[in-house]
Amino acid sequence: MVLVFMFASYGSHVGKDFCEQNGKYNCNYWKYTTLDWFLPKPLCMYIGAVSIVLLALVSPGFQWFLLTSPVVFMGKISYTFYLVHMLIIDWAMDGTAFYLVESYENLSYNDAYLYVFLIYLPLTIFISWLLEMAVDTPSKELAGEVDRAMRLD
């Protein structure tokens, strides 16, 4: 549980500068977990990353979780998801959220972005999966064949 706490607390640390710039944001939790901002944000991120790696190494329950089908699938499409997600966020999500707020006068930006996230996340996963199957996997196979051919020479 300590490693989960460290990952969740330090891995999500927003930093003192963010808290000072956004007065409405409640940062007391990070103020206390970083010992009154004594631990800098990069160190907190490092602690969070190391704690999740250690958790994966020592926890049979977490290892089981990492081997479940949804997590393995997301790991397989993670690179194409990384490449595609910003295109969808910049082109589609922002425009859709703005349209929703303008069309429905009682809808806040936070609610609009939640709806847009719930709409576009499955779409992004689907597009990433298609690109993984159509581009990434064949490219890896071709690279492997070229590598094997080069070793034979």
N, C-alpha and C positions, 0 to 999 in steps of 0.2 A: 504493500500500500504506500510505503514511503516513496518508492520510485514513481508510482502513478501520480502522487501528489507533486513530486518535483517536476515531472514532465508537464502536468497540467498547469502548474503555477508558473514555473519559470519559462516554459515553452510558449505561453500566451502573454508574457510580459510586454506591455505596450511602451514602457519607458517613461522617464520623468518628464522629458520634453513634451511628449504627447499629452500628458496629464496637465501640465502647466498651460498649454495652448488651448485645451478644451475644458473650460471651467465646469461644464455640466457633467463631465465624465467622472464617475466615482472611482478614484484610484487608491483608496485607502488599503485595499487588499494587497496591492503590489507594494505600497509604501511599507507595510508591515513585513511582507515576505522578503523584501530586499533589504531589510534592516535599516529602515529610514533612508532608502535610496543609496545605501553604501555599496551594494552590488550593482555594477553597471549592466546595462541591457545586453551587450554582447556576451558577457559572462553568464548572465541568466539564460540566454538562448543556448549557450554551450552546455550548461548544466542540464537543461531540458532535453537536449539531443543525446547527451551521454546517458541520461537516466532511461530514456526509451530504448536505447541499444542494450543497456544492461538488463532491462526488463525482458527484452526479447531473448536474451541469453540465459537467464536464470529462472524464468517463470514458465512452467509447463502449460498453465492455462492461457497465457498470452501467446505462447508458441502455437497452441491449438487454434486460437483465434486467428493468427496470421496465416494458418493453413486452410481456413474455411474458403469455400468457393467464391463468395463475393469479394473477399480481400485479395485472393489470388487473381481474380478477374481484373480488379482495379489496378493491381500491380502490373498486369500485362498491358493494359491500355494507358498506363500512367504517362508515358512519354508523349504519345499522341494527344492525350488529354491536356498535357502541359502546353503543347504547341497550339492547340485549337481554342482553348478556353478564353484567351484574351481577345481573339477575333470575335467570338460570340458575345463576350461582355461589352466590348467597345461598339460593335455594330448593332447588335440586337437588343441586349438587355437595357442599356441606358435609354434608348429611344422608346422601347416599350414601356418602361417605368414612367418616363415623362408623359407619354400618351395616356397612360392610366390615370395619372394624377390630374392631368388636364381634362380628361373626359368625365371623371367621377369626382365631384367637388368635395365629398366627405372622405376621400381616401388620402391618407398621409403618404409621404415618400417612403417611410419605413415599411408600411404595409404593401405598397406597390412593389418595392424591391423584394420583399418576401414572396409575393405572388410570382414575380418574374423569375426569381431563383427557382421556385418549385416547378415552373414551366420549362425553363431552359436547362436545368441540370440533367434531366433524362435525355433531352435532345443532344446535349454536349457529350454525354456518355455514349449515346448511340453513334454519333458522328465519329467519335474517337475510336470506337470499336470497328466501324467500317474502314476507317483509314488504317487501323492496325492490320486488318485482314487484307486490304487491297494494296497497301504501300509498304508498311513497315516490315511485316513478316516476309514478303517476297524479297525485299531489299536485303534483309539479314541472310536469307538463304542464298541469294546471289553472291553476297560478300563472302559467305562461307565457301561456296564453290570456287570462287576466284582465289581465295586464300589456299585451298587445297591444291588447286592447279599450279599455283606459284611454288608451292613446296615440292611438287613432283619434278619441277624443272631443275 
